[in-house]
Amino acid sequence: MDDKKVSELIEQISRQMDTVTSDTTVPKNVRAAVSEARQKLNASGDYVVRIAGAIYSIDNVSNDINLPPQARTTIWSILSALESIKE
């Protein structure tokens, strides 16, 4: 995958992350984890390392029992998109 395509996908994923972090129905710990993942994703460095860090941050909260169904679906979508870039 070329760098331009990766950059476009990362930008799309960042927008999805913004949606989760601005949703007040999502628990604070989940919003914090998604925010941290977004920072890791948008940091400088090799994109594979950045993506792995973002996945690690989000994966820990993806099955939070207090997560609303629509947010859970969005988080799983984000994780799936990140995994597809990583490979």
C-alpha angles and dihedrals in degrees: 000000000000124000095249092056091046091050091051092050092047089052091052091049091049089055090052089050090052089055092055095045092050094049108100092197089068114090116256094243091056093047089050092050092049091047090051090048090051091053091050091047094051095043121106122264139063111346093223091059092044092050093047090052092049092049091050092052095049098038092065092061102031092099098042108150092222094054114119113239095245091051092047090054091049092049092050089049090052091049091049092050092048091050091051092054093046092058 
